[in-house]
Amino acid sequence: MPVNATQPGWRIYSAQRSVPFTVGRGQHNYLVLVDPSGRVHAEIHGTSGQPFGGKLRIEETKAQYDKQGTRTNANPDGLGDEDRSNWVEIPPIDGKTPRETWVAMKVIAAKYTEKYEYFFAPSDETPKTPRLGDTEGQLYETMPRYNSNSAWRTILEDLDYDYRDFHPKEGIFQVSPGDGHRLPPIKRTPPRRPARDRSVTPQPGPRRDEPKQNQRRQRSLGPGDLLR
């Protein structure tokens, strides 16, 4: 859905760009926040810490512009050019504004960032990796792929959106590898009680059966007490 600059207010869109080295086949899904004038304000991308590897990073990128109004960071990580013809508008959360919804998306991104390994594959098939300790390379186990499209899907699903309703339209030979797998939920661990400092010896308190007058702290004698 193209952005209409005459529409008032902030808006969120699901967007897509082509991935380098895939000859236009692989697609990268991400989220876009557009200001009331129709200009991109920020984007949320899933990226790899290294080329085709490392930890999956999910974070916001603020759009930067020069004095002429031309965006200077329009192609992060060498992605293809922005194509607004396939953008799909995402309505805000019930009772929230688009900017408040964007903040909620950033919170989810921060929760998942650098928690999983990044893996790139050119299709939706689950890749296989040799099992640990398998020196012959005969035994394999499946490994779900997590990449930018997994991150994009997870953010939408954690906010109770059906990602299929907001998937940018793709060409006949285009695919979004990774959107078949969402990121596993983050398990909450209960907070650990602080360790007791055993270097400090606890001082015993007064016994319950001890008379109250003996529980009072003895006053040190002064010069006047000696004359009594």
N, C-alpha and C positions, 0 to 999 in steps of 0.2 A: 504494500500500500504506500504510494508516494506521500511524502509529507506536504500538507497544504499549509503554506506559511500564513494564510489568512485566518486559520483556526486559532482561537486564543488558548492560552495555557500551555503548561508543560505536558509532554507526552513521552511514553516509553514504547520502544519498538523492538521486535525480534528481527535481526538482520543476518546477512550472510555474505561472505567474501570467498573468493577462490583461494585455495592453498597453493603455495609455490611448489614447483617440481611435480605437479600432478596433471599438467597439461589441461587445466580447467575442469578436471573430473572431481577432485576432492574439494569439499566445501567446509568452511569454518563458520559456525553459528556463534552469535554473540548478542549482547543486549545494548541498546542505545537510549540515552536520555537526550531529548531534543527540547530546546528552550522555546518560548512563545514566538520567536521570530523564525523558527524552522531551522535554526542552526544547531549542529551537534554540540552538546555541552560535555557529555562524558560517555564512556563505553565500558562495559565489563567483558573482559576476555579471559579465556583459559589459555595459558601458554606453558611451554616447557622451559625448565631452567637451563637446558642445553639443547642443541639441535637434535630433535627427535629423541630426547631422553631427559633424565633428571626428574625432579619433583614437579607435579602439576601445580602451577601457580594460577590462582583465580583472583583477579584484582581489578580495580577501577583505573581507567586511563582518562585523565582530563584532556579535552581537546585544546590545542594551542593554535593561536592564529597570529599572523603578522599584521603590520599596520594596514595592509591592503585588504585584510579580512580573509586571506588565504590560509587554509589550515596547513600547519607545518609538520604535524605528526599524523597525517591521514592514512599512512600505510604501515601500521605496527607489524613488526616481525616479517616484513616483506609480503604481506597479504595483498590480494588483488584490490583493485579500486572499489570504492564505495558504489553500490548499486541499489538505489532506493526503490527501484521498480518492484522488488520482491519483499520489501519490508512489510511486516505484519504488526499492527498496533496491539499492544497489551493493555487492557483496561486496568485501572488501579485496584488495589485491594478494597473490599467493601469498607466504607467509612474512612478511607485514607485518600490522600491526594497523590498524584503521580510522583511528586518528590519524596513523600513519605514512603511510598512503595519502593522507590529506588533505594532509599536508605535500608529498607528491609532486605532487598536483594544484595546490597553490599555486606550486610551482617552475615548472610548465608555464605557469601563468597569467602569472607574472612574465616568462617568456621571450617571450611573444607580446604583452604589453600595449603599447599605443601604437605598434605596428609597422605597422598597417594603418588605412586610412580606414574609418569607420563608414558604413554605408548601410542605410537602412530601406526596405523594400518590403512591400506588403500581400499578396504571393503568392510562390510558389516559382519564378516565371518569372525568368530572368536579365534584369535591366534593361539598357537600352541608354543610352549616353551619347554626345554628339557628339564626334567626333574632334578632336584638338588642331589648330587652324588652319582648321577647317571653318566658314567664315563663313556659308555658305548653309544649314547644318543638314541637308544631304541625306545625308551619309555618317555612318555610325554604327559603333561597335565595341561588342561586348559587354563587360560588366564584372561579374565575380562579386561578389555581395553579401556583405559580412562584417558580422555584428552579434552580439548576445548568443547567438543560437542557433548561429552558426558557432563561437564561442568554446567553448560548452558541448560541442559535438560534438568539437572538436579536443582538448580536455583528455582526454576519454574515449578517443579513438582513439590518442593518444600513449601511453596506458597500456595499450594492447592490448585495450580493451573494444570491443565492437560497439555503437555508440550506439543502434542500432535495438532492441537488447534492453532498453534502459533509458529508452526514450522514454515520457514520461507519456502516458496515454491522453487523447485529445482528442475533443471532440464532433463532430457531423456537419459543422458549419459552421466549425470551428476549424482553424487552420493555424499552423505554426511557421516563419514566413519566415526563410530563412537557413540552416536545418539541411541544406539540399541542398548546401551548400558548406562545406568545412572550410577553415581558414586554411592558406595555403601554408607549407611547412616553412621554418624559419629557416636560412639558409645560414651555415655556420661559416666565418669568415675567419681565415686563419693570423695569429698575432700578428706585428706588425711589429717588426723589430729597432730598438732605440733609435738615433736619429741620432747620429753622431759629432760631438763638440764640436771643430770645427776652429779655434776661437780659442786652443786650447792647443797649443803646438808640442811634438811628442814629442821627448824627449831620446835621442840615439843611445847605444846600449850599446857595450861594448867589442867590438872586432873579434875574430873567432875565432882569427886567426893572430897576434894580439898576445901577447907573452910574459906569463906570469902575474904576474911581478913588476911589469910596467908597468900591469897591470890594477888593482893595488891603489891605493886612494885615497891620495894623498900627505898625510902628517901635517904640520900646521902647526908651524913652528919655535917653540920656547919659549926663555926666557932661558938655561936650562941647556945647550941645544944650542950656543949661541955659545961656550961655554967649552971645548968639546971640541976 
